[in-house]
C-alpha cells in the first residue's frame, strides 16, 4: 500500500514515515503543500496524510485543488486544531477523516487502514454504539443518551478502542500497544488510571455500567442486564 505524507515539520514527518514503513507501508514524504499537490496529481496513492498548516499551499487548499482535478485519493487531515468547526471545515474541503495532534500512532495506522478499505468499497463504520453510549469518529463526539461527554484525545482513542472491541475482553498489554503504541511494562499503572478516568466520564451517574474490569486480565465494554 502506497501512502503520501505531507508534513512540514521534519521531525514529525520522519516519525510518521518511519513508523508507517515499519508497519509495512510504502511512504513518500514531502514538506510543503505545492509538492504534495504535484505528487497527488502525478501518482496514485492509497491514502494521503495531509497537515493543515503548510508553507506555500495550505493543506485544505491542497485537498480542494486535488478534488477539483478529480483526484479521489482518500485524504486524512492532521491538525492541532481541535474545534468541531475546524473538523467540519476540513471535511467540507474534501477530507475523508480528521486526526488531531497529538495522536496515538496506533490510531493513525487504524485510520489509514480504514480509509484504504473504504476506498476499496469495504465499508468501515464511523459511528459505534453500546447501549445508550455513542461515539462518532467524524465529529469526534461521544455521548451517553442525550448528554455529550467531553473527552481528551487519548480518552477518545481509548473509548474508541473499547467500543470497536465491544463484547471482547482486551488485555492491558493490548491497550498499551494498540492505543499508546508502547510495549507493556507490568510496573506501570497508566492503563488503570486512564480507564478509571474514562469510567468516571462514561458510567458515573448511570444505572448501567458499560466498562467492566476482568480481574487479572483486562477490560470489556458491554451492556449487561
C-alpha positions in Angstrom: 0.0 0.0 0.0 1.4 3.4 -1.1 0.9 6.4 1.1 1.8 10.1 0.8 2.6 12.2 3.9 2.6 16.0 3.5 4.1 17.4 6.7 6.4 20.5 7.0 7.7 19.6 10.5 10.7 17.4 9.6 10.8 15.5 12.9 7.1 14.8 12.8 7.2 13.8 9.1 10.1 11.4 9.6 8.4 9.9 12.7 5.3 9.2 10.7 7.1 7.9 7.7 9.4 5.6 9.7 6.5 4.2 11.8 4.3 3.6 8.7 7.2 1.9 6.9 7.8 -0.4 9.8 4.1 -1.3 9.7 4.5 -2.4 6.1 3.5 0.7 4.0 5.4 2.4 1.2 5.6 6.1 2.1 6.5 9.2 0.2 7.2 12.3 2.4 7.1 15.9 1.2 7.4 19.1 3.2 5.1 21.6 1.5 1.7 21.9 0.0 2.7 22.5 -3.6 4.9 19.5 -3.7 2.1 17.5 -2.1 -0.3 18.6 -4.7 2.1 17.7 -7.5 2.5 14.3 -6.1 -1.2 13.7 -5.8 -1.7 14.8 -9.4 1.2 12.7 -10.8 1.0 9.5 -8.8 -1.7 7.1 -7.5 -1.8 6.7 -3.7 -4.0 4.6 -1.5 -4.1 7.3 1.2 -2.7 10.8 1.6 -1.9 12.2 5.1 -2.0 16.0 4.9 -1.1 18.5 7.6 -3.3 21.7 7.5 -0.5 24.2 8.3 1.9 24.0 5.4 4.1 26.6 3.7 3.0 27.9 0.4 -0.1 26.0 -0.3 -2.0 25.0 2.9 -3.4 21.6 3.4 -7.1 22.5 2.8 -6.2 24.3 -0.4 -4.2 21.2 -1.5 -7.2 18.9 -0.9 -9.6 21.3 -2.6 -7.4 21.6 -5.7 -6.9 17.8 -5.8 -10.7 17.3 -5.7 -11.2 19.8 -8.5 -8.8 17.7 -10.6 -10.9 14.6 -9.9 -8.3 13.0 -7.6 -10.2 10.6 -5.4 -7.3 9.5 -3.1 -8.6 9.3 0.5 -7.3 12.2 2.5 -6.6 12.1 6.2 -6.1 15.6 7.7 -3.7 16.2 10.5 -4.1 19.3 12.6 -3.5 20.7 16.1 -6.9 22.5 15.8 -9.5 20.5 17.7 -12.7 22.5 17.4 -15.8 21.0 15.7 -15.9 23.9 13.3 -12.3 23.2 12.2 -13.1 19.5 11.6 -16.2 20.3 9.7 -14.3 22.8 7.5 -11.7 20.1 6.8 -14.3 17.5 5.8 -16.2 20.0 3.7 -12.9 20.8 1.8 -12.8 17.2 0.7 -11.0 15.5 3.5 -12.2 12.0 4.4 -11.1 11.9 8.0 -9.5 14.2 10.6 -7.0 13.4 13.3 -6.0 15.9 16.0 -2.4 16.3 17.1 -1.0 14.8 19.3 -2.3 11.4 18.4 -1.7 7.8 19.3 0.3 6.2 16.4 -1.8 3.1 16.5 -4.9 5.3 15.9 -3.2 6.8 12.8 -2.5 3.4 11.4 -6.0 2.2 12.1 -7.5 5.3 10.3 -5.2 4.8 7.3 -6.2 1.2 7.1 -9.9 2.2 7.4 -9.6 4.8 4.6 -7.9 2.3 2.4 -10.6 -0.3 2.9 -13.3 2.3 2.4 -11.8 3.3 -0.9 -11.9 -0.3 -2.0 -15.7 -0.4 -1.2 -15.1 -2.2 2.1 -17.5 -0.3 4.4 -16.0 0.9 7.7 -18.3 2.2 10.3 -17.8 5.8 11.6 -20.4 5.5 14.4 -20.2 3.0 17.2 -22.9 2.3 19.9 -23.0 0.2 23.0 -26.3 0.6 24.9 -27.0 4.3 25.0 -23.4 5.2 24.5 -22.4 6.6 21.1 -19.2 7.8 19.5 -18.9 9.5 16.1 -15.5 9.2 14.6 -16.1 12.0 12.1 -17.3 14.7 14.5 -15.1 13.2 17.3 -18.1 13.4 19.7 -19.2 11.0 22.4 -22.5 11.0 24.2 -24.4 8.9 26.7 -28.1 9.3 26.0 -28.7 13.0 25.3 -25.6 14.0 27.3 -22.4 14.8 25.5 -19.2 13.5 27.1 -16.1 15.8 27.0 -13.0 13.6 26.3 -9.3 14.3 25.9 -7.6 13.0 22.8 -6.2 9.9 24.5 -9.5 9.2 26.3 -11.4 9.3 23.0 -8.9 6.9 21.5 -9.3 4.5 24.4 -13.1 4.7 24.3 -13.0 4.0 20.5 -10.7 1.0 21.1 -13.0 -0.5 23.7 -16.1 0.1 21.6 -14.5 -1.4 18.5 -13.9 -4.5 20.6 -17.3 -4.4 22.4 -18.1 -7.7 24.0 -14.5 -8.9 23.8 -12.1 -8.8 26.7 -9.0 -6.7 25.9 -5.9 -7.2 28.0 -4.0 -4.2 29.5 -1.0 -5.1 27.3 -3.2 -4.9 24.2 -4.4 -1.4 25.2 -0.9 -0.3 25.9 0.3 -1.5 22.5 -2.7 -0.5 20.3 -3.7 2.8 22.0 -0.5 4.1 23.5 1.8 2.5 20.9 4.2 1.1 23.6 5.1 -2.3 24.9 3.5 -3.2 28.2 5.6 -2.8 31.4 4.0 -4.5 34.4 5.2 -1.8 36.9 3.2 1.0 35.3 -0.5 1.7 36.2 -1.1 4.1 33.3 -3.8 1.9 31.9 -5.7 1.5 35.2 -5.6 5.3 35.7 -6.8 6.0 32.2 -9.7 3.5 32.4 -10.7 4.8 35.8 -10.9 8.4 34.5 -12.8 7.2 31.4 -15.2 5.2 33.5 -15.9 8.3 35.6 -17.0 10.2 32.5 -18.9 7.3 30.8 -20.5 5.4 33.7 -20.8 7.7 36.7 -24.4 8.6 37.5 -25.9 5.9 35.2 -27.8 2.8 36.4 -25.9 0.5 34.0 -22.2 0.5 33.8 -20.6 -0.3 30.4 -16.9 -0.6 31.2 -16.2 -3.7 33.2 -12.9 -4.9 34.8 -12.0 -8.5 34.3 -9.8 -9.1 37.3 -6.2 -10.1 36.4 -6.9 -9.9 32.6 -8.2 -6.5 31.4 -11.4 -4.8 30.5 -14.6 -5.4 28.4 -17.1 -2.9 27.1 -20.6 -4.3 27.1 -24.2 -3.7 28.3 -25.2 -6.1 31.0 -28.6 -6.8 32.4 
